[in-house]
């Protein structure tokens, strides 16, 4: 599912199977994370201190829920390949 990943200067790049790339960019001054997804396009997430999650600034969808859905729908061929990202 994930071919490669690297982190540098607040930017996490994730290369998926098929040369599809996710980019997560930490925007420290704004307290946001910007996501570029090959499936859903660009998105912006803000931290919700009340429950410790990063939520989409318009839809309130949780960042990890969105990534889990995209990764599993597009890249998992069967149940055993599905992943579940979690906050720790």
N, C-alpha and C positions, 0 to 999 in steps of 0.2 A: 504494500500500500504506500508507505513512505520510502522513497528512494534515497533522499538526502535531506539534511537540514543544517543550517548554521545561523548563529546569532552574532551580531556585531553592531555596536553603537545604537542599541535600542531597537534594532530591526531583526525579526526572526523570519527567515526564508525557509519554506518547506517545499521540497520538490516531490510531487506525487508520481505514481506510475503514469506513463504516457506524457511526460514532460509538462505536467500541469503544475502551476506554482501558486502557493499561498504566501502572502507577505503580511506579517503583523508588525505594526510600527507603533512604538510607545511614544505618546505625545505628553511628556511629563508636565509642561506648563499648563496644559488644558485638562490634565488628569483624564486622558482618553487613550483608547487603543483604536488605531485605524487598521482595517482589514481589507486586503485586496484578495478576492476569491475568484478562481476561474469559473465558478458556477454561478454565484450570486452577485459578483461584481464588488464595487467598493461599499464599505460600511463603516460606521463610526460607533464606538461603544464607550459608555461612561460608567464609572465605578459606582455601585450601590453599596454604601457602607452598612446599610441596615441588614443585608443578607450576605455581604461579601462576594458579590458577583459583578461581572461586567455585562451590562445590558445595552442593547441597541438604543440609540438616543431617540428614535421615533416609535419603534414597535415594542420596545421593552423586552425583546427576545434575548435570552441569555447567550453570550458568545459561545460557551462550550456546548450548549444544546444545539446551536446552529452548526458548529463544526462537526459534532458527532453525527448529525443528520446528513450533512454533505459528504463526509468521509464514508459513512456506511452505505448510503444510497448509491454513490458513484463508484466506489473502489472496492467494497467488500463483495466477494462473489458468493459467499455463503455465511451462515451464522457464526461459524468458527473464526472468520476473518474480521468480524465486527469489533470495533474498539469503543471504549467509553472514556473520554477525557473527563477529569475531575479536578476541582479546586482542592488544594491542600494547604 
